[in-house]
Amino acid sequence: MQTPAKLLLENKAWSEAMLGRKPDFFTKLAKEQTPEFLWIGCADSRVPADTIVKAQPGEIFVHRNIANQVVTTDFNGLSVLQYAVNVLKVKHVIVCGHYGCGGIETALQAQHEELAIANKWLAHIKEIYRLYQDELDGLPPEKRSNRLVEWNVVEQVQRLAHSSIMQSAWMSGQKISLHGWVYGLNDGLLDELVQIDDSAPIHKIYRYAH
């Protein structure tokens, strides 16, 4: 059983191990961060961004929320995106969902009274379900949730492409690719569902005029 004290001991052991391999590791890391990736993932504890791609500290800028959403009224998420794109100059933005997502499964159900705040967040997922309802309702229940996981990833990547932050970056010449990935809890593998870059056409109703 993990306890806060155990976590602190593990941290100390990790720090000492890193210093043993690279004595100047933390000194260099403290000076700056130059990640090439922004990871927008689910808050699920089973999908730690750094661990599943074997990344080192400083390599991935991470934002996580329930069901890996890009919500246009979420100033927290948009601030992370803006900082990653405009300041850190990342080259790739990854939206990573995962099969067996509790947020997706909950969104497919009636709203729960005890989840008053979460219901508002998951309403965005319900809207995606409505877009693909004909296909999703034709699937058996055990496949419906995972298919919505995939469509959710695709739609979040589209929301990124439609944002003023990404369009302005592309117009200014930044070569940033958007990626939609899905992670399998059963096998630990990632699959790419969609990729978009500055050459992708943006529907006129989403374009930003300059």
N, C-alpha and C positions, 0 to 999 in steps of 0.2 A: 504494500500500500504506500503510495506517495504522500509525502507531507511537505509543507513549505520548507521545513528544515532540511529535508532530503534534497529538495531542489537546489537549495543554496550550496550544499555539499557537492552536488553534481556539477554545479557551475564552477566551483573552485577547482575541481579535478579537471574539468574541461579547459579552463584558463591555463592551468599549469601544463597540461599536455600541449596546448597550442604554443606556449612559450618555449617548451622543450624542443619543439620542431622548428619554430621560427621565432627567435628571441625578439625581433623587431616587429612582429606581426601587429600588435595592438598600437604601437607607436605610429606605424604607417597608416593603419586603418583610421586612427583618430584624426588624421589631417584632412581627409576628404573622402567622399564617396562618389564613385563613377560607375554606377550600374548601367548596363545596357538594356535591362528588362524591367518593365513594370508588370507585376503580377496582380491581377484582380481575381481573388479566389473566394471560396466559401469559408466561413468561420469554423466549419467542422474540424474537430481536433484530429481527425484521422487523415487530413490532407494538408500536412505542413509543407509549404511551398519549397523552402530551402532543402528539406530532407529528400523529397521524392525526385528531385533533379540533381541531387548531390552538389548543391551550390555552397560556396563559402560566404561568410559575412562580407557584405559590400557588393555582392554580385547581383542581387535582385532587390528592387524596391517593391514593397508589398502592401496591398490593401485588401482586407478581408471583411466580408459581411455575410449575412444569411442569404444563401443561394446565389452568391457571386453576381450581384446585380449592379448595373450602371443606371442609376436613377437621376433624371435631369434636374430634380429638385433637392438632391442630396449634396449639400455643400461640402460635407466631409469628403465624399468620394471624388467630387469634382476638383477640390483643392489638391488632393493627392495627384490626380491626373494632370492638372495644370503644372504643379511643381515638377513632376517627373518629365513632362514634355518640354516645358519652357526653361527650366533651370538645370535639371540633370541631363537633359538631351538624350533620353533613352531612345533606343533604336527599335524596340519591339514592345508592344503592349499585349499581354496575354490574359484572356479571360478563361479561367479554368473551373469548370463544373465537375461534378462527380456523380457516378451512379449511386443509387441508394441515398440520395439527398433528402434529409428530413424536411427541409424547407419546401422542396418541390412536392413531397408527399402530403405535407400539411396543406399546401395551397390547393390540392385537388379535393380537399374535403370542405365541408361546411365550416364557417368561421367558429372558433372556440371563444367562449366568453372570457376565459382566463388569459387569453392571448390578445387582449385589446390593442396593444401597441404593435405586436408582431403581425396582427391581421392587416394593418395598414400597409406594412412593408410587403407582405405577401400578396396584396391586391395586385401588384404589378405582374406577378407570376400568373395570377388568374386571368389577366388580360391576354397574356401570351397563350394560355390554354384556349381561350376563345378564338384566337387566330387560327389554331390548328385543331379545333374541336372535332371536325369531321374525321380526320385521320386518327386522332387520339382515342376517340370513343369507339373506333373499330378495332382497337387492340385489346388483348386480354389485360386484366388489371396489373399483372406482374410485369408487363412490358410498357404499360402506359406511362408510368412515372419516369422510367429511364428515357423514354422517347421525349418526354417533356423536358427532361434534363438537357438533352441535346438541342432541342429547339430554343430553350432558354439561353444557352451559350451563344447560339447563332444570333439571336435577337439582341443580346447585350453587345456583341461585336458591332452590329448595325447601329446601335445607339451611340457607341463610341465614334463611328464614322460620321454620324450625323451631328456630332457636337461641334460647337464653334472652336473649341480648343484644338481638336484634331484637324479640322478644315483649315484653320489659320496656320497651323504648323506645316501642313502640306503645301499651302500656297506660298509659304516663305521658303520652301525648298528643303525642309526636313524630310529625310527618308525614313519614315516610321511605318513599320508593318504591324497590323493588328491580327491576332491569332485567337481562334476559339478552340480550346482543348477540353477533353473530358478524361477524367481519371477513373480507373476501375479499382474499387476497393478490394475486389476478389483476387486481382492479379498484380496490382501495383503498377499498371501500365497506363501511359498517356496516349491518346489518339487525337489527331488534329481534325476538326470538323470543318473549319473555314479559315481562310486567310484573305485579308484585304490590305491594299496599300494605296499610295497616292494616285495610282492609275485607275482605280475603281470609279465607275460613274456614281454620282450622288443624285438621287431623285431631286427634281427641281424644288419640291416643297420643303426639302431639308437644307437646301443650299444657303450659305450665308453670303449676302451681298457685301462687296467691299468698294 
